[in-house]
Amino acid sequence: MESIHTIKARAKAHKITMSAVCQEAGIQQSQVSRWLSGNVEPLWTSVNQLNIALNKLIEESPVTVD
């Protein structure tokens, strides 16, 4: 399972905001912020939802050539 920090890094690498990932996953961004700060430990199912949402957004994002 990917960590919440890995998901955030992958989103950034693909120029996708965590706000967009949270919206796609149906998880409040404030909750994800608490997970990232280490104040609360996320459930595996929630992290999995974020991972699935990010994968979907990556697949849907336009391919750019540098």
Buried (B, 14 or more C-beta within 10 A) or exposed (E): EBEBEEBBEBBEEEEBEBEBBBBBBEBEBEEBEBBBEEEEEBEEEBBBBBBEBBBEBBEEEEEEEE
